[in-house]
Amino acid sequence: MMQWEGIVNFLIYLGVALPILGFGLFVFMITTPYKEYQLIAEGSQTDDPRKMAAAKAVAHDLGGKVIGLAIVLASAIFHSLNLVDLVIWGVLGTVFQVAVFYLLELVAPFKVVSEIPKGNVSVGIFTSRLSIAVGIMMAALISY
């Protein structure tokens, strides 16, 4: 009997967490001036080194944001008192990931939003790692 309760709980939290992750991915993609999926697709269908580099840069950037948000969601699942709590932490994690991206845009000596589509893979890797680091920090901040 206890095993079924755990499975049901797992499915309920998964059913809430996955849409939050999808929501975060959607928010990340509408808050950047470039089209992530388009750049990734173009990079896989060409021999143009610049388009291939842009695809790598945006894949690193977007992938890092997803990992950062997943880390926050994992902590929220672990610490949340209920599903509403999980949703609140998930939305906050998304908002702060976007905020950090644009904060970097303000303080960096380069324009992130223009370097990634130009194929600056280093910027994509850096923003990816920054998103993961912020996700780890936010996950640690979730406590009661």
Disulfide bonds with the S-S distance in Angstrom:
none
